[in-house]
Each structure stands twice: as C-alpha cells, then as structure tokens.
Amino acid sequence: MPTLCRDCLTAFDHGPRCPACRSPRLVAHAELTTLSIAHMDCDAFYASVEKRDNPALRDQPVIVGGGTRGVVSTCCYIARIQGVRSAMPMFQALKLCTQAVVVKPRFAAYIEASRAIRALMERLTPAIEPLSLDEAFLDLTGTARLHGAPPVTLLARLTLAMETEVGLTGSVGLSHNKFLAKIASDLDKPRGFSVIGVAETQAFLLPRPVRLIWGVGTATQTALEAAGIRTIADLARWDRTDLTRRFGNTGDRLWHLARGLDSRPVTRDEAVKSISKETTFDHDTADPDLLEGHIWRLAEQVADRAKAKRLAGRTVTLKLKRSDFQTVTRRRSLPGPTQLTDRIFATAQSLFAAAPQGPFRLIGVGLGDLASEDQADLTRDLLDPGAPKRADAERATDAIRARFGTHAIIKGRSLR
C-alpha cells in the first residue's frame, strides 16, 4: 500500500509509523500516486489568524464575529466542541460557550494571509480555483514531471510550508474530481489529509446522506425526502429521466453526483461578481452620526477587499434592514469603476441620506459591476475638485498601512 509521511515526506510501503522519522502522521491509499485533483481548506481560518497574531488566545475558545446581535463568522475548534458554528447568531453562540473570546474580523490580516497561501500554491501549479480566502481547488495533473514528485507529495509539502512560513494549518482532500476532493477535505479536520479513489467511489458515497452533496441545502433536502430520498443510495436508484422530470436541472446534477461523476474543470480565478460587507447592531439605531461611522468602516472594508483582489466596481449598493426586518436596498452607478474608500463612502452616504428613516438593525455596503483595477478611478468628478487630493492621500495611507499594519493610520470618522 503506497504510503507517505506527512512530516518528512518519505514514501514507503504501509506501516504504523514512518521508518525515517517515526511520525504517525501518514496518508496511505492504493491510488495515492495517481490522483491529482485536490481541495485545500484552511482550518478555522479567521480564528487561526487571530491566534497566530495574538498568542494569548492560543488556548482560548475564540469566536470571530459581530456583537450580540451579529453572527459568527468563524470560530476555533475549542469553541466548536461546545457547539458553536459559523453563521450561528452570536447570542446563541455565547450561551453555548460562555467563556468565549469574541474578536472583531480583521479582513486586511486575512487577505494578507490568503495571499501568502496562494503564493505557496502557485509554486505547485497554475491551475488554482479559489472558492474564498481560505479554500481552493488545485489541479496537479502533469506536475509530477515538473517537480519530480507525485501530487500527493506536493500537497503534503504545501501544508508543511503553510505551517512553517505562514503559521496556519490546512486540511487536504485528494481525489479524481472536484466534488469528491471537497468532500474528502472535510473528513479529517483539522490538519487532515484524506483520499477518495476511483475504485471506492460508489462504496464511499452510497451509504451517505444526501445532504453530503455540495449544494443540497435545507429546502432541497426536504424536497428529496418527500420523494423518499434520504441517502445517496436512494438517489442512485432513480432513473435519470425521472429525476430530471421531478427536480429539473438539479435532478440531472444529482444523478451524476450520486455516481461520483463530476466533469467540471478546475478553473483559475473564476470571476467575482460583487464585493460586500455588512454589520448587525447590538441595538436598533437611527443615530445618523453613528450610522455614518459604520458606513465609513464598511466602505473601507469593501475597498480593502477590492484592492486585495485587484478589482474596481462601477455600482455602489447600500443595504438597510429596519427593526421590523424590512430590507431596503439602494444602488447608484458611477461614471467609472472605483476601488477608493472615499468614493464608495461618499456614494453610500448620499444613498443613505435619501433612504427611509430608521431605526435600523443592519447596514451593508457593496460594490458591483466589477472590472480590473487598471480601469479604476480614471474619471474625475468636476463637481468635487478635492477628490484627486483625497485619492492621493488614500493611496499614501494604503502604502503606510501595508508597511506598518492596518492600524498605523485611522480616520477620525471610523471611531464614531
């Protein structure tokens, strides 16, 4: 049985420990050296960055998210043991884990870490499809000749480099297509490495619940259960035509995935359609000064994300949710794409001034109609002659923050 030591990268026949370094951290599989489609998922990414940057948090249950009426962005594994999960309302998470340390998200730090990990991936293959800041598909087909090692060794090398060079851990799933690679990466977290081969695909899938399939949410699961489909084996017994007739395109997709069939290629840098950020308040508020401060911070975070992705947007969106849960959305198109906080804020602020009055429980800012950053801020507003100077000041601020940290310069309005 081909086996690889994940600590020293020694390849050998199957055994309980590595013959070279005696490590028990092994990955073994009959198809270990022939599979080349992988999914890498960082372990509790936001929380891990916070623990890396603040060692005092190392042994604490950490939740990254908003206030008591916000939601959990992510949490560390200590908090997960106590039942905390991503997207859970914060008040519920704090009931489950009363001793949790709640940390506000620092997206600039997460983007920086994501770029460092992406650079490590680029050493292995150009075929990288990022799904978010902390996970990506990789196609390592044909890389063995270039690197002198099979894909499994390259992936183990990647996770070691992530730990030593970036200070973060990740879990890898290796298989023969994207669907199975993503499933595999969730089987043994954190610091996991799981393999699903061609020969075992059906035996692995059939007993599993249908909710294992990527994209099967609560509504789809309910519809499938109404048809008597609870496991992938139940799904596989259906005729393709009958599934498609009952569930449309979703039925055809499910027929293929129930058989482990997924022909989607790993597509490099799939286009991002929009960038947005929102916050939920601990208490409903109609205070214009306070809300303006939130709009500035959200605009700054959206601009930071746009700059990190080297994108600019032509459409600014403002989202407001009132205390009665009614959502109000306003949009405005600009003369040209922008990635500047100043322009995003000014546009969102004018949209807010024309919006219905609060109080509000949530506010969000977004940037859409995206283009490459080389098209950013080429047009000037003749009615705002001070805009070029503010743009130059923002670029200078970005350079200082990049060198000395995100808090090196803070705008006064962001403290409101």
NORFEN-V43874 format. One record per residue. N is the residue number from 0. RES is the residue in three letters. PHI is phi in whole degrees, -180 to 180 (NA if undefined). PSI is psi in whole degrees, -180 to 180 (999 if undefined). D_LAST is the distance of its C-alpha to the last C-alpha in Angstrom with 1 decimal. Layout:
BEGIN
n->N res->RES phi->PHI psi->PSI d_last->D_LAST
n->N res->RES phi->PHI psi->PSI d_last->D_LAST
END
This chain:
BEGIN
n->0 res->MET phi->NA psi->115 d_last->61.7
n->1 res->PRO phi->-59 psi->132 d_last->59.5
n->2 res->THR phi->-138 psi->144 d_last->56.9
n->3 res->LEU phi->-129 psi->134 d_last->54.1
n->4 res->CYS phi->-81 psi->125 d_last->52.6
n->5 res->ARG phi->-80 psi->-9 d_last->48.8
n->6 res->ASP phi->-97 psi->-39 d_last->48.6
n->7 res->CYS phi->-119 psi->-1 d_last->51.3
n->8 res->LEU phi->67 psi->24 d_last->52.0
n->9 res->THR phi->-79 psi->131 d_last->55.7
n->10 res->ALA phi->-98 psi->138 d_last->57.5
n->11 res->PHE phi->-160 psi->175 d_last->60.4
n->12 res->ASP phi->-74 psi->159 d_last->62.3
n->13 res->HIS phi->-56 psi->140 d_last->60.7
n->14 res->GLY phi->-167 psi->168 d_last->60.5
n->15 res->PRO phi->-73 psi->-24 d_last->58.3
n->16 res->ARG phi->-142 psi->157 d_last->57.0
n->17 res->CYS phi->-68 psi->130 d_last->56.7
n->18 res->PRO phi->-69 psi->-19 d_last->60.0
n->19 res->ALA phi->-90 psi->-46 d_last->58.3
n->20 res->CYS phi->-120 psi->-1 d_last->55.4
n->21 res->ARG phi->67 psi->16 d_last->56.1
n->22 res->SER phi->-73 psi->142 d_last->52.6
n->23 res->PRO phi->-90 psi->-1 d_last->52.6
n->24 res->ARG phi->-84 psi->86 d_last->49.7
n->25 res->LEU phi->-119 psi->159 d_last->51.9
n->26 res->VAL phi->-131 psi->127 d_last->51.9
n->27 res->ALA phi->-134 psi->138 d_last->55.2
n->28 res->HIS phi->-169 psi->147 d_last->56.4
n->29 res->ALA phi->-63 psi->-30 d_last->59.6
n->30 res->GLU phi->-106 psi->24 d_last->57.7
n->31 res->LEU phi->-56 psi->-38 d_last->55.3
n->32 res->THR phi->-96 psi->2 d_last->56.3
n->33 res->THR phi->-111 psi->-13 d_last->56.6
n->34 res->LEU phi->-87 psi->147 d_last->53.2
n->35 res->SER phi->-142 psi->2 d_last->50.6
n->36 res->ILE phi->-103 psi->125 d_last->47.7
n->37 res->ALA phi->-130 psi->155 d_last->44.8
n->38 res->HIS phi->-127 psi->123 d_last->41.3
n->39 res->MET phi->-111 psi->127 d_last->39.0
n->40 res->ASP phi->-127 psi->119 d_last->36.1
n->41 res->CYS phi->-64 psi->149 d_last->33.8
n->42 res->ASP phi->-86 psi->116 d_last->33.7
n->43 res->ALA phi->44 psi->58 d_last->30.4
n->44 res->PHE phi->-52 psi->-60 d_last->28.7
n->45 res->TYR phi->-58 psi->-47 d_last->25.0
n->46 res->ALA phi->-64 psi->-36 d_last->25.9
n->47 res->SER phi->-68 psi->-37 d_last->28.7
n->48 res->VAL phi->-63 psi->-42 d_last->26.4
n->49 res->GLU phi->-63 psi->-42 d_last->24.2
n->50 res->LYS phi->-69 psi->-37 d_last->27.4
n->51 res->ARG phi->-63 psi->-43 d_last->28.8
n->52 res->ASP phi->-83 psi->-16 d_last->25.9
n->53 res->ASN phi->-136 psi->88 d_last->25.6
n->54 res->PRO phi->-57 psi->-22 d_last->29.2
n->55 res->ALA phi->-64 psi->-19 d_last->28.3
n->56 res->LEU phi->-90 psi->-3 d_last->27.4
n->57 res->ARG phi->-52 psi->-46 d_last->30.8
n->58 res->ASP phi->-102 psi->14 d_last->32.6
n->59 res->GLN phi->-101 psi->150 d_last->29.6
n->60 res->PRO phi->-74 psi->117 d_last->29.0
n->61 res->VAL phi->-112 psi->131 d_last->25.8
n->62 res->ILE phi->-118 psi->128 d_last->23.8
n->63 res->VAL phi->-102 psi->122 d_last->21.3
n->64 res->GLY phi->172 psi->-166 d_last->19.1
n->65 res->GLY phi->-89 psi->-157 d_last->16.3
n->66 res->GLY phi->-78 psi->-162 d_last->16.0
n->67 res->THR phi->-65 psi->-21 d_last->19.0
n->68 res->ARG phi->-107 psi->10 d_last->19.0
n->69 res->GLY phi->-89 psi->-162 d_last->18.6
n->70 res->VAL phi->-129 psi->162 d_last->21.6
n->71 res->VAL phi->-77 psi->120 d_last->23.2
n->72 res->SER phi->-73 psi->-49 d_last->23.0
n->73 res->THR phi->-163 psi->172 d_last->25.8
n->74 res->CYS phi->-151 psi->161 d_last->27.2
n->75 res->CYS phi->-79 psi->173 d_last->29.7
n->76 res->TYR phi->-72 psi->-25 d_last->33.4
n->77 res->ILE phi->-64 psi->-42 d_last->33.2
n->78 res->ALA phi->-71 psi->-34 d_last->30.8
n->79 res->ARG phi->-66 psi->-34 d_last->33.0
n->80 res->ILE phi->-59 psi->-30 d_last->36.0
n->81 res->GLN phi->-92 psi->10 d_last->34.4
n->82 res->GLY phi->101 psi->-1 d_last->33.9
n->83 res->VAL phi->-74 psi->140 d_last->30.3
n->84 res->ARG phi->-138 psi->156 d_last->30.2
n->85 res->SER phi->-60 psi->145 d_last->27.9
n->86 res->ALA phi->73 psi->3 d_last->26.4
n->87 res->MET phi->-75 psi->140 d_last->27.0
n->88 res->PRO phi->-56 psi->139 d_last->24.6
n->89 res->MET phi->-60 psi->-39 d_last->22.6
n->90 res->PHE phi->-63 psi->-35 d_last->23.9
n->91 res->GLN phi->-71 psi->-41 d_last->27.4
n->92 res->ALA phi->-62 psi->-41 d_last->26.9
n->93 res->LEU phi->-73 psi->-23 d_last->25.8
n->94 res->LYS phi->-71 psi->-39 d_last->28.9
n->95 res->LEU phi->-73 psi->-34 d_last->31.1
n->96 res->CYS phi->-132 psi->81 d_last->29.7
n->97 res->THR phi->-66 psi->-25 d_last->28.4
n->98 res->GLN phi->-93 psi->11 d_last->28.2
n->99 res->ALA phi->-65 psi->146 d_last->26.1
n->100 res->VAL phi->-98 psi->118 d_last->23.4
n->101 res->VAL phi->-95 psi->126 d_last->20.4
n->102 res->VAL phi->-120 psi->132 d_last->18.7
n->103 res->LYS phi->-72 psi->144 d_last->15.9
n->104 res->PRO phi->-60 psi->144 d_last->17.6
n->105 res->ARG phi->-123 psi->85 d_last->17.8
n->106 res->PHE phi->-66 psi->-29 d_last->19.4
n->107 res->ALA phi->-62 psi->-40 d_last->20.1
n->108 res->ALA phi->-68 psi->-39 d_last->22.2
n->109 res->TYR phi->-69 psi->-38 d_last->24.0
n->110 res->ILE phi->-65 psi->-42 d_last->24.8
n->111 res->GLU phi->-61 psi->-44 d_last->26.3
n->112 res->ALA phi->-66 psi->-40 d_last->28.4
n->113 res->SER phi->-62 psi->-41 d_last->29.5
n->114 res->ARG phi->-64 psi->-38 d_last->30.7
n->115 res->ALA phi->-66 psi->-41 d_last->32.6
n->116 res->ILE phi->-68 psi->-40 d_last->34.3
n->117 res->ARG phi->-60 psi->-39 d_last->35.1
n->118 res->ALA phi->-62 psi->-37 d_last->36.8
n->119 res->LEU phi->-66 psi->-40 d_last->39.0
n->120 res->MET phi->-63 psi->-38 d_last->40.0
n->121 res->GLU phi->-63 psi->-23 d_last->40.9
n->122 res->ARG phi->-67 psi->-25 d_last->43.5
n->123 res->LEU phi->-96 psi->-45 d_last->45.3
n->124 res->THR phi->-159 psi->148 d_last->45.3
n->125 res->PRO phi->-83 psi->-13 d_last->43.8
n->126 res->ALA phi->-86 psi->82 d_last->43.9
n->127 res->ILE phi->-125 psi->129 d_last->40.5
n->128 res->GLU phi->-120 psi->96 d_last->38.6
n->129 res->PRO phi->-72 psi->137 d_last->35.0
n->130 res->LEU phi->-99 psi->-27 d_last->33.8
n->131 res->SER phi->-166 psi->-171 d_last->30.3
n->132 res->LEU phi->-63 psi->-28 d_last->28.7
n->133 res->ASP phi->-116 psi->9 d_last->30.9
n->134 res->GLU phi->-150 psi->153 d_last->34.2
n->135 res->ALA phi->-161 psi->152 d_last->36.9
n->136 res->PHE phi->-90 psi->148 d_last->40.5
n->137 res->LEU phi->-133 psi->135 d_last->42.9
n->138 res->ASP phi->-109 psi->112 d_last->46.4
n->139 res->LEU phi->-105 psi->21 d_last->48.6
n->140 res->THR phi->-60 psi->127 d_last->51.9
n->141 res->GLY phi->83 psi->1 d_last->54.0
n->142 res->THR phi->-83 psi->-15 d_last->52.0
n->143 res->ALA phi->-61 psi->-40 d_last->54.6
n->144 res->ARG phi->-66 psi->-37 d_last->56.8
n->145 res->LEU phi->-70 psi->-43 d_last->54.1
n->146 res->HIS phi->-101 psi->-8 d_last->52.8
n->147 res->GLY phi->71 psi->25 d_last->56.0
n->148 res->ALA phi->-156 psi->150 d_last->54.5
n->149 res->PRO phi->-71 psi->163 d_last->54.0
n->150 res->PRO phi->-53 psi->-38 d_last->50.6
n->151 res->VAL phi->-60 psi->-38 d_last->50.3
n->152 res->THR phi->-68 psi->-40 d_last->50.6
n->153 res->LEU phi->-63 psi->-39 d_last->48.0
n->154 res->LEU phi->-69 psi->-40 d_last->45.5
n->155 res->ALA phi->-65 psi->-37 d_last->46.2
n->156 res->ARG phi->-64 psi->-38 d_last->45.7
n->157 res->LEU phi->-61 psi->-47 d_last->42.4
n->158 res->THR phi->-67 psi->-34 d_last->41.1
n->159 res->LEU phi->-66 psi->-41 d_last->42.4
n->160 res->ALA phi->-66 psi->-37 d_last->40.7
n->161 res->MET phi->-59 psi->-42 d_last->37.4
n->162 res->GLU phi->-71 psi->-43 d_last->37.8
n->163 res->THR phi->-82 psi->-35 d_last->39.0
n->164 res->GLU phi->-97 psi->-29 d_last->37.1
n->165 res->VAL phi->-113 psi->-21 d_last->33.7
n->166 res->GLY phi->80 psi->25 d_last->33.7
n->167 res->LEU phi->-132 psi->155 d_last->33.4
n->168 res->THR phi->-111 psi->160 d_last->36.0
n->169 res->GLY phi->-147 psi->163 d_last->37.1
n->170 res->SER phi->-118 psi->141 d_last->39.8
n->171 res->VAL phi->-117 psi->138 d_last->42.4
n->172 res->GLY phi->-117 psi->130 d_last->44.5
n->173 res->LEU phi->-122 psi->129 d_last->47.6
n->174 res->SER phi->-158 psi->-160 d_last->49.8
n->175 res->HIS phi->-107 psi->1 d_last->51.6
n->176 res->ASN phi->-157 psi->171 d_last->48.9
n->177 res->LYS phi->-66 psi->-42 d_last->45.2
n->178 res->PHE phi->-55 psi->-50 d_last->45.4
n->179 res->LEU phi->-76 psi->-32 d_last->47.2
n->180 res->ALA phi->-64 psi->-40 d_last->45.3
n->181 res->LYS phi->-68 psi->-41 d_last->42.0
n->182 res->ILE phi->-60 psi->-44 d_last->43.7
n->183 res->ALA phi->-62 psi->-36 d_last->45.2
n->184 res->SER phi->-67 psi->-18 d_last->41.9
n->185 res->ASP phi->-94 psi->-3 d_last->40.8
n->186 res->LEU phi->-78 psi->-24 d_last->44.0
n->187 res->ASP phi->-145 psi->51 d_last->43.5
n->188 res->LYS phi->-88 psi->152 d_last->39.9
n->189 res->PRO phi->-86 psi->170 d_last->38.6
n->190 res->ARG phi->55 psi->38 d_last->40.5
n->191 res->GLY phi->-94 psi->164 d_last->43.0
n->192 res->PHE phi->-151 psi->105 d_last->45.5
n->193 res->SER phi->-121 psi->151 d_last->47.4
n->194 res->VAL phi->-129 psi->135 d_last->50.1
n->195 res->ILE phi->-123 psi->113 d_last->51.5
n->196 res->GLY phi->-89 psi->172 d_last->54.7
n->197 res->VAL phi->-64 psi->-46 d_last->56.7
n->198 res->ALA phi->-64 psi->-30 d_last->59.5
n->199 res->GLU phi->-100 psi->3 d_last->57.4
n->200 res->THR phi->-54 psi->-53 d_last->55.0
n->201 res->GLN phi->-65 psi->-44 d_last->56.8
n->202 res->ALA phi->-62 psi->-34 d_last->57.5
n->203 res->PHE phi->-72 psi->-44 d_last->53.8
n->204 res->LEU phi->-76 psi->-45 d_last->52.4
n->205 res->LEU phi->-54 psi->-43 d_last->54.9
n->206 res->PRO phi->-78 psi->-6 d_last->54.1
n->207 res->ARG phi->-79 psi->152 d_last->50.3
n->208 res->PRO phi->-70 psi->153 d_last->48.3
n->209 res->VAL phi->-64 psi->-24 d_last->47.3
n->210 res->ARG phi->-67 psi->-12 d_last->43.6
n->211 res->LEU phi->-65 psi->-27 d_last->44.1
n->212 res->ILE phi->-71 psi->129 d_last->44.3
n->213 res->TRP phi->-60 psi->126 d_last->41.2
n->214 res->GLY phi->99 psi->-9 d_last->39.9
n->215 res->VAL phi->-87 psi->99 d_last->41.6
n->216 res->GLY phi->-94 psi->-166 d_last->38.9
n->217 res->THR phi->-61 psi->-45 d_last->39.4
n->218 res->ALA phi->-65 psi->-45 d_last->40.7
n->219 res->THR phi->-66 psi->-41 d_last->43.2
n->220 res->GLN phi->-61 psi->-42 d_last->44.3
n->221 res->THR phi->-63 psi->-43 d_last->45.0
n->222 res->ALA phi->-65 psi->-39 d_last->47.1
n->223 res->LEU phi->-67 psi->-43 d_last->49.0
n->224 res->GLU phi->-64 psi->-34 d_last->49.8
n->225 res->ALA phi->-63 psi->-25 d_last->51.1
n->226 res->ALA phi->-94 psi->9 d_last->53.5
n->227 res->GLY phi->82 psi->17 d_last->54.5
n->228 res->ILE phi->-105 psi->108 d_last->52.6
n->229 res->ARG phi->-116 psi->-31 d_last->50.9
n->230 res->THR phi->-117 psi->167 d_last->51.8
n->231 res->ILE phi->-67 psi->-28 d_last->52.2
n->232 res->ALA phi->-63 psi->-42 d_last->55.9
n->233 res->ASP phi->-59 psi->-43 d_last->55.8
n->234 res->LEU phi->-66 psi->-41 d_last->54.1
n->235 res->ALA phi->-67 psi->-21 d_last->56.6
n->236 res->ARG phi->-76 psi->-15 d_last->59.5
n->237 res->TRP phi->-79 psi->145 d_last->58.4
n->238 res->ASP phi->-73 psi->144 d_last->60.0
n->239 res->ARG phi->-60 psi->-41 d_last->57.7
n->240 res->THR phi->-65 psi->-42 d_last->58.9
n->241 res->ASP phi->-67 psi->-40 d_last->58.2
n->242 res->LEU phi->-63 psi->-43 d_last->54.7
n->243 res->THR phi->-68 psi->-39 d_last->53.9
n->244 res->ARG phi->-64 psi->-38 d_last->55.5
n->245 res->ARG phi->-84 psi->-38 d_last->53.4
n->246 res->PHE phi->-118 psi->6 d_last->50.0
n->247 res->GLY phi->69 psi->-146 d_last->50.2
n->248 res->ASN phi->-61 psi->-32 d_last->48.8
n->249 res->THR phi->-61 psi->-40 d_last->47.0
n->250 res->GLY phi->-62 psi->-42 d_last->50.5
n->251 res->ASP phi->-65 psi->-41 d_last->51.9
n->252 res->ARG phi->-63 psi->-43 d_last->49.0
n->253 res->LEU phi->-66 psi->-35 d_last->49.5
n->254 res->TRP phi->-59 psi->-44 d_last->53.3
n->255 res->HIS phi->-67 psi->-48 d_last->52.7
n->256 res->LEU phi->-67 psi->-31 d_last->50.1
n->257 res->ALA phi->-62 psi->-21 d_last->52.3
n->258 res->ARG phi->-103 psi->9 d_last->54.9
n->259 res->GLY phi->73 psi->23 d_last->52.5
n->260 res->LEU phi->-99 psi->124 d_last->52.8
n->261 res->ASP phi->-152 psi->107 d_last->49.8
n->262 res->SER phi->-95 psi->5 d_last->50.6
n->263 res->ARG phi->-64 psi->131 d_last->47.1
n->264 res->PRO phi->-79 psi->160 d_last->46.9
n->265 res->VAL phi->-75 psi->114 d_last->44.1
n->266 res->THR phi->-105 psi->120 d_last->42.3
n->267 res->ARG phi->-69 psi->130 d_last->40.3
n->268 res->ASP phi->50 psi->60 d_last->36.8
n->269 res->GLU phi->-59 psi->139 d_last->36.8
n->270 res->ALA phi->-60 psi->133 d_last->34.7
n->271 res->VAL phi->-84 psi->131 d_last->31.0
n->272 res->LYS phi->-89 psi->-31 d_last->30.5
n->273 res->SER phi->-160 psi->162 d_last->26.8
n->274 res->ILE phi->-130 psi->129 d_last->23.5
n->275 res->SER phi->-149 psi->161 d_last->20.7
n->276 res->LYS phi->-150 psi->140 d_last->17.8
n->277 res->GLU phi->-141 psi->163 d_last->16.4
n->278 res->THR phi->-140 psi->144 d_last->14.5
n->279 res->THR phi->-107 psi->131 d_last->15.7
n->280 res->PHE phi->-83 psi->151 d_last->13.7
n->281 res->ASP phi->-66 psi->-34 d_last->15.2
n->282 res->HIS phi->-137 psi->141 d_last->15.4
n->283 res->ASP phi->-55 psi->141 d_last->15.9
n->284 res->THR phi->-144 psi->145 d_last->13.3
n->285 res->ALA phi->-121 psi->9 d_last->13.8
n->286 res->ASP phi->-67 psi->111 d_last->10.7
n->287 res->PRO phi->-63 psi->-35 d_last->10.4
n->288 res->ASP phi->-66 psi->-44 d_last->7.1
n->289 res->LEU phi->-65 psi->-44 d_last->5.6
n->290 res->LEU phi->-66 psi->-36 d_last->8.4
n->291 res->GLU phi->-64 psi->-39 d_last->7.9
n->292 res->GLY phi->-62 psi->-40 d_last->4.9
n->293 res->HIS phi->-66 psi->-40 d_last->7.6
n->294 res->ILE phi->-61 psi->-41 d_last->10.3
n->295 res->TRP phi->-62 psi->-48 d_last->9.4
n->296 res->ARG phi->-63 psi->-41 d_last->9.5
n->297 res->LEU phi->-66 psi->-42 d_last->12.6
n->298 res->ALA phi->-62 psi->-39 d_last->14.1
n->299 res->GLU phi->-65 psi->-42 d_last->13.9
n->300 res->GLN phi->-67 psi->-41 d_last->15.6
n->301 res->VAL phi->-63 psi->-44 d_last->18.2
n->302 res->ALA phi->-63 psi->-41 d_last->18.9
n->303 res->ASP phi->-61 psi->-42 d_last->19.5
n->304 res->ARG phi->-66 psi->-42 d_last->21.8
n->305 res->ALA phi->-61 psi->-44 d_last->23.6
n->306 res->LYS phi->-65 psi->-39 d_last->24.2
n->307 res->ALA phi->-64 psi->-36 d_last->25.4
n->308 res->LYS phi->-90 psi->1 d_last->27.8
n->309 res->ARG phi->58 psi->46 d_last->28.8
n->310 res->LEU phi->-125 psi->164 d_last->28.1
n->311 res->ALA phi->-142 psi->156 d_last->26.7
n->312 res->GLY phi->-129 psi->149 d_last->26.3
n->313 res->ARG phi->-97 psi->-19 d_last->27.3
n->314 res->THR phi->-118 psi->127 d_last->25.7
n->315 res->VAL phi->-104 psi->133 d_last->22.0
n->316 res->THR phi->-119 psi->138 d_last->21.5
n->317 res->LEU phi->-116 psi->129 d_last->18.8
n->318 res->LYS phi->-117 psi->131 d_last->19.4
n->319 res->LEU phi->-130 psi->136 d_last->18.4
n->320 res->LYS phi->-120 psi->121 d_last->20.1
n->321 res->ARG phi->-81 psi->171 d_last->20.5
n->322 res->SER phi->-63 psi->-24 d_last->21.3
n->323 res->ASP phi->-90 psi->13 d_last->25.0
n->324 res->PHE phi->73 psi->7 d_last->24.5
n->325 res->GLN phi->-72 psi->131 d_last->25.3
n->326 res->THR phi->-101 psi->131 d_last->23.9
n->327 res->VAL phi->-116 psi->127 d_last->23.1
n->328 res->THR phi->-125 psi->131 d_last->23.3
n->329 res->ARG phi->-129 psi->142 d_last->23.2
n->330 res->ARG phi->-132 psi->152 d_last->24.3
n->331 res->ARG phi->-145 psi->132 d_last->25.0
n->332 res->SER phi->-90 psi->138 d_last->27.3
n->333 res->LEU phi->-95 psi->162 d_last->26.8
n->334 res->PRO phi->-61 psi->-29 d_last->29.9
n->335 res->GLY phi->-155 psi->166 d_last->29.7
n->336 res->PRO phi->-63 psi->149 d_last->27.9
n->337 res->THR phi->-139 psi->157 d_last->24.7
n->338 res->GLN phi->-134 psi->16 d_last->22.8
n->339 res->LEU phi->-92 psi->133 d_last->20.2
n->340 res->THR phi->-56 psi->-43 d_last->16.4
n->341 res->ASP phi->-58 psi->-45 d_last->16.4
n->342 res->ARG phi->-73 psi->-41 d_last->19.1
n->343 res->ILE phi->-63 psi->-44 d_last->17.9
n->344 res->PHE phi->-63 psi->-47 d_last->14.5
n->345 res->ALA phi->-60 psi->-40 d_last->16.3
n->346 res->THR phi->-70 psi->-46 d_last->18.8
n->347 res->ALA phi->-63 psi->-37 d_last->16.6
n->348 res->GLN phi->-64 psi->-42 d_last->14.6
n->349 res->SER phi->-68 psi->-35 d_last->18.1
n->350 res->LEU phi->-65 psi->-38 d_last->19.2
n->351 res->PHE phi->-66 psi->-39 d_last->16.5
n->352 res->ALA phi->-62 psi->-28 d_last->17.5
n->353 res->ALA phi->-97 psi->0 d_last->21.0
n->354 res->ALA phi->-84 psi->162 d_last->20.5
n->355 res->PRO phi->-59 psi->154 d_last->21.6
n->356 res->GLN phi->-73 psi->156 d_last->19.4
n->357 res->GLY phi->-78 psi->-158 d_last->17.8
n->358 res->PRO phi->-77 psi->158 d_last->17.2
n->359 res->PHE phi->-120 psi->150 d_last->16.4
n->360 res->ARG phi->-109 psi->-13 d_last->16.8
n->361 res->LEU phi->-150 psi->145 d_last->16.2
n->362 res->ILE phi->-141 psi->142 d_last->14.9
n->363 res->GLY phi->-143 psi->153 d_last->16.3
n->364 res->VAL phi->-130 psi->137 d_last->16.9
n->365 res->GLY phi->-137 psi->164 d_last->20.4
n->366 res->LEU phi->-133 psi->123 d_last->22.7
n->367 res->GLY phi->-128 psi->-172 d_last->26.4
n->368 res->ASP phi->53 psi->59 d_last->29.8
n->369 res->LEU phi->-79 psi->151 d_last->29.6
n->370 res->ALA phi->-145 psi->174 d_last->31.7
n->371 res->SER phi->-66 psi->150 d_last->32.3
n->372 res->GLU phi->-66 psi->-16 d_last->29.9
n->373 res->ASP phi->-71 psi->-8 d_last->32.8
n->374 res->GLN phi->-101 psi->4 d_last->32.3
n->375 res->ALA phi->-76 psi->134 d_last->28.6
n->376 res->ASP phi->55 psi->43 d_last->27.4
n->377 res->LEU phi->-87 psi->-23 d_last->30.9
n->378 res->THR phi->-94 psi->146 d_last->30.5
n->379 res->ARG phi->-112 psi->145 d_last->28.9
n->380 res->ASP phi->-90 psi->110 d_last->27.4
n->381 res->LEU phi->-67 psi->-20 d_last->29.7
n->382 res->LEU phi->-86 psi->-2 d_last->27.4
n->383 res->ASP phi->-133 psi->79 d_last->24.6
n->384 res->PRO phi->-65 psi->-18 d_last->26.4
n->385 res->GLY phi->-84 psi->-6 d_last->23.4
n->386 res->ALA phi->-60 psi->-44 d_last->22.7
n->387 res->PRO phi->-59 psi->-40 d_last->25.2
n->388 res->LYS phi->-66 psi->-40 d_last->23.7
n->389 res->ARG phi->-67 psi->-36 d_last->20.2
n->390 res->ALA phi->-64 psi->-44 d_last->22.0
n->391 res->ASP phi->-63 psi->-40 d_last->23.9
n->392 res->ALA phi->-64 psi->-38 d_last->20.8
n->393 res->GLU phi->-67 psi->-41 d_last->19.3
n->394 res->ARG phi->-62 psi->-41 d_last->22.7
n->395 res->ALA phi->-65 psi->-40 d_last->22.9
n->396 res->THR phi->-63 psi->-42 d_last->19.6
n->397 res->ASP phi->-59 psi->-42 d_last->20.9
n->398 res->ALA phi->-65 psi->-40 d_last->24.1
n->399 res->ILE phi->-67 psi->-43 d_last->22.5
n->400 res->ARG phi->-66 psi->-36 d_last->20.4
n->401 res->ALA phi->-63 psi->-33 d_last->23.6
n->402 res->ARG phi->-87 psi->-39 d_last->25.5
n->403 res->PHE phi->-114 psi->1 d_last->23.3
n->404 res->GLY phi->112 psi->158 d_last->20.9
n->405 res->THR phi->-67 psi->-20 d_last->17.7
n->406 res->HIS phi->-101 psi->12 d_last->15.6
n->407 res->ALA phi->-64 psi->-36 d_last->17.7
n->408 res->ILE phi->-133 psi->128 d_last->15.3
n->409 res->ILE phi->-128 psi->129 d_last->11.6
n->410 res->LYS phi->-70 psi->144 d_last->9.9
n->411 res->GLY phi->-61 psi->-38 d_last->7.6
n->412 res->ARG phi->-69 psi->-21 d_last->5.6
n->413 res->SER phi->-74 psi->-12 d_last->5.5
n->414 res->LEU phi->-88 psi->-5 d_last->3.8
n->415 res->ARG phi->-70 psi->999 d_last->0.0
END
